[in-house]
Every structure is written in structure tokens, then in C-alpha cells.
């Protein structure tokens, strides 16, 4: 259940060299997608993202325990949940119609997922410069690709573009990272 950064936190007792953003982003995204699935009455999306929400909230709490910069992580956690609260209030007070709420929430989750999938591509410039894919976690990237393919198939089966589009992007960006690992095998950098 623990991902490599969490194992590293437990082994070393610190969050040094571990970014907090994937944890809080994962919590926000999973909660938003859970709400999307709930409104669409999609049992698969509800179950997967309720589990994902619990896991990511656990990761956020674990990070906060081991962080030596607690004020910064508390601030980022507050901002993440404030975004969700603001979205909720906007949907309830401004959008109000059920179908429009589903569409708006779907677009919100699509944008968050796309940003999350595209962000790691920024590191590919360093991979080319250093001729090493040392910073790309191959097992995580392969798992992301498999997950994206499965969600892509599911999104296609239920004809849901808010699942299809980010899943295709996740599959493509994961494949691209795997290609870079093959082109520039990881070397230990000094």
C-alpha cells in the first residue's frame, strides 16, 4: 500500500527530497472524481476514488508527521481543501442544475488530471541533458500506464469523455516516459 516516497519517509524519518504536491493533488483529485462518480451514480468510479481518497489523505497525514516544514504543508493542505470547498460552493450556489454540476465537475477533474499527467514531462528535458532517466520511477510509470489504459477502456465503454480524455493523456505520457527510460537508461548521478 505504501508508495516508494512513503516508504522512504518511514525509513529515514524525514520528507527531505520528497515533494508534497503529489500527495495533496492526489487527495483533491480523488475526492473530486469521487463526487463526480457519486453524481453520475457510477459505482466503479465511486469505489475506486473513495479508496484513492482515503489512501491519499493517509499520505498527506503521514507527510505532515514527518515534515520539518509543517507550516508549509499545512498551508498547502488548507489550499487544496479550500479549492474543493470553493468548487462545492460554486456548484451549489451558482451552477445549481444537476446536469450542469456534473459537466462542470467533470471538466474540473479533467483539467486536474491532465495537468497531473503532463507535469512529469517537464523532467524529460533533464533526462536528455543528463542522458539518464534516473529521476523517472519506472515501476510507477508502468503502473500509471496500465491504470490509464484500463480507465481508457472503461471511459470508452461508458462513453464518458471526462474519463476518456485524461486516461488517453495518462497512457500517452506514461508511454513517452517509458520510451525515454529505454533511450536513456538510468545512471547513478553524482
N, C-alpha and C positions, 0 to 999 in steps of 0.2 A: 504494500500500500504506500510506502514512503518512496517518494521520488529521490533521485540522487542528491539534489541540493538539501533536502530534509535529512537524509542520512548523514550528509556532511555536517550539518548543523549539530546533530546529536553526537557525532563522533568528536568534533572539535570544540563544541560548546560556544560557537560564535557564528555570526552571519557574514563574516568578512568574505568578500568576493562573491557574495550571493545577492542578486537583485531581488528586491521586494515586489517589484511591479508585476511579475508573472503570477504571484500569489493573489494579490488583491484584484488584478484584472480577471483572473480565473474565477474568483468568487463572484464578482459583479456580473460577468458574462453568464456563468451558470445560473445565477439567480434570475437574471433577465430572461434567459431561454426557458427556465422552468416556468416562469409566469406566462411566456408565450405559449408553451405547451399546455398549460392549465387552461388558458382562454380558448385554445383550439380543441380542448378535450382530447389531446394526443397522449395516450398512456405511455408510449415509448419515450417521448421527449420528457414527460414528467418524471418518470422513474430515473432515467439516465442523469438528468440535470439536478434532481433532488440529491442523488448520491454525489454528483460532482460538486454541488453547493456545500454539502457537509464536509467533504474532503478538503475543498479549498478554504473553507472557514477554519478548519483544523490547521491547515498550513499557515494561514495568517496568524492564528494564535501562537503556533509553535515559533514562527519567525519573531513575533513580538516578545516571546520569552527569552530568546537567545540574542536579540538585538541589543547592541550597546548604544544605539541611536533611537531610543524608544519614542522620543518626541516626534521624530521624522516619520516613523512607521505609524504612529497613532494619527498623525496629520493625514497621511496618505490613506489610511483606513477610513477615517472620517470623510475624506473627499469622495472615496469610492462609494460609500453608503449614502452620502449626500446626493450623489448623482442618481442613484436608484430612487431615493425618496423624491427628488425633484421630478424625475421621469414619472413616477407614480402620481404625483400631484398634478402634473401636466395632463396626463392621460385621464384622470378622474374629473378635473375641473374645466379643461379646455376641449379635449377631444370628445369625451363622453360616449359616443356611439360605439358599441361593441366591435363592429367590423373595422371601424377606423382605428380603434385602440389596438386591435390585433395587427393591422397593417403597420402602424407606427412602431409598435414594439418589435415586430419582425424586421423592419428597416433598421432600428436601433441595434438589434443583435447582429444583423448582417454587417453593419459598419464596424462594430467592435470586433467581430470575428475576422473580418478582412484585415483590419489593422494588426491584429494579433498574428495572423498568418504571414503578412507581408513584412513585418518588423525584422524578423531574423535575416531577411535578405540583405539588409544593410551590412551585416558582418561578412558577406561574400567578397566585398572589396578587400578586406583584410586578408581573407583566405588567399586571394590571388596575389596580393603583395608579398605575403609571407610564404607563399607556395606550400601552405599547410592548412588542413582543415581541423587543426587541434581544438578549436573552440566549438565545433559542431558536434553535439551529442548524437551519435549515430543511432543508438537504440531508441532514444526519444523521438528522433526524426522519423525513423522507420515506423514506430508505433503511431505517430501522428499521421503518416501516410495511410496506413491501414485503417485507422479510425476515420480519416477523411473519405476514403473510398467507400467504407460501409455507410457513412452518413450520406454520401452522394447517391448511392443506390437507394437508400431509404427515401431521400428527398425526391428522387425520380419516381419511386413507386407511389408516393402520395401526392406528387405534383406540387411541391412546395418550394418556390424559388428562394425563400429565406433560409432554407436548409441546403438547397442545391448549390447556389452561387458560392457561399463561403466554403462549402465542402470541396467544390472543384478547385477553388483557390488554395485551400489547405493541401489537397493532393498535389497540385502543380508545384507549390513552393517547397513541399517536402521532397518531391522527386528532384527538383533542382538542387536542393542541398545535398541529397544523396549523390547526385552526379558530381558535385564539387568535392565530396569526400573521396570518390573514386579517382577523380582527376588530380587531386592534391591530398594524398594520404596524410593522416595526422603525424606530425613530428613533434617531439618534445621541444618546446621553445624556451630559450633562456630568459 
